[in-house]
Amino acid sequence: LTDMPGDTWFEHIPKGTLVVLQARDNDPGEQYHSTEDILKRFPLSQVLYQGSKQFQDPETTYTRYMVIGSK
C-alpha cells in the first residue's frame, strides 16, 4: 500500500481473489497503525491472516502490517 496511490486499483480486483496487503506505520504518505486500519480502507470478505512485525533499518524503526485474505 506504500507505493499504491488511491483506491482505484483495489476496486478492479475481482471478488473472491486472494490478496496480500502490506503497509507500514512510518510511510510518508498514508500511515497505518494496525491491521484494522488496512481492513477499514480495503475490506475483505474473509481474512486468513493478519499480523505485524517490528523492523529496524539503519535510518529508522517501523512496524509493517500484513493482511492476507479474499476480497
C-alpha positions in Angstrom: 0.0 0.0 0.0 3.0 2.2 0.5 3.5 2.7 -3.3 -0.1 2.4 -4.4 -1.8 5.7 -5.0 -5.5 5.9 -4.3 -8.0 3.0 -4.0 -9.0 2.5 -7.7 -6.6 -0.4 -8.1 -8.3 -2.3 -5.3 -11.8 -1.7 -6.9 -10.5 -3.6 -10.0 -9.6 -6.8 -8.2 -12.4 -9.3 -8.7 -14.4 -10.6 -5.7 -13.1 -13.9 -4.4 -9.5 -13.1 -5.4 -6.8 -13.9 -2.8 -4.9 -10.7 -1.9 -1.9 -9.8 0.3 -1.9 -6.2 1.6 1.1 -4.7 3.4 1.6 -1.3 5.0 3.9 0.4 7.5 3.5 3.0 10.2 6.2 5.3 9.0 5.1 5.8 5.4 5.5 9.5 4.3 2.1 9.2 2.6 -0.8 7.2 4.1 0.1 5.8 7.6 -1.3 2.7 9.1 -1.1 1.8 12.8 -2.8 -1.6 12.8 -4.1 -4.3 10.5 -7.6 -3.0 11.3 -6.6 0.3 9.6 -5.8 -1.7 6.4 -9.1 -3.6 6.6 -11.1 -0.4 7.1 -9.8 1.0 3.9 -9.6 -2.2 1.9 -12.4 -4.6 3.3 -12.0 -8.3 2.6 -14.8 -10.9 2.7 -12.5 -13.4 4.5 -9.3 -12.8 6.5 -6.9 -15.7 6.5 -4.0 -14.0 8.3 -3.2 -10.7 9.9 -0.1 -9.7 11.8 2.7 -7.2 12.3 6.4 -7.2 12.7 8.9 -4.7 14.0 11.8 -3.7 11.8 15.0 -1.6 12.3 16.7 -0.1 9.3 19.9 1.9 9.6 17.7 5.0 9.2 14.6 4.2 11.3 12.5 1.7 13.1 9.0 0.8 11.9 6.2 -1.7 12.1 5.0 -3.5 9.0 1.4 -4.8 8.9 0.2 -7.6 6.7 -3.3 -8.9 5.9 -4.0 -11.9 3.7 -7.5 -12.8 2.6 -10.2 -13.0 -0.1 -11.7 -9.9 -1.5 
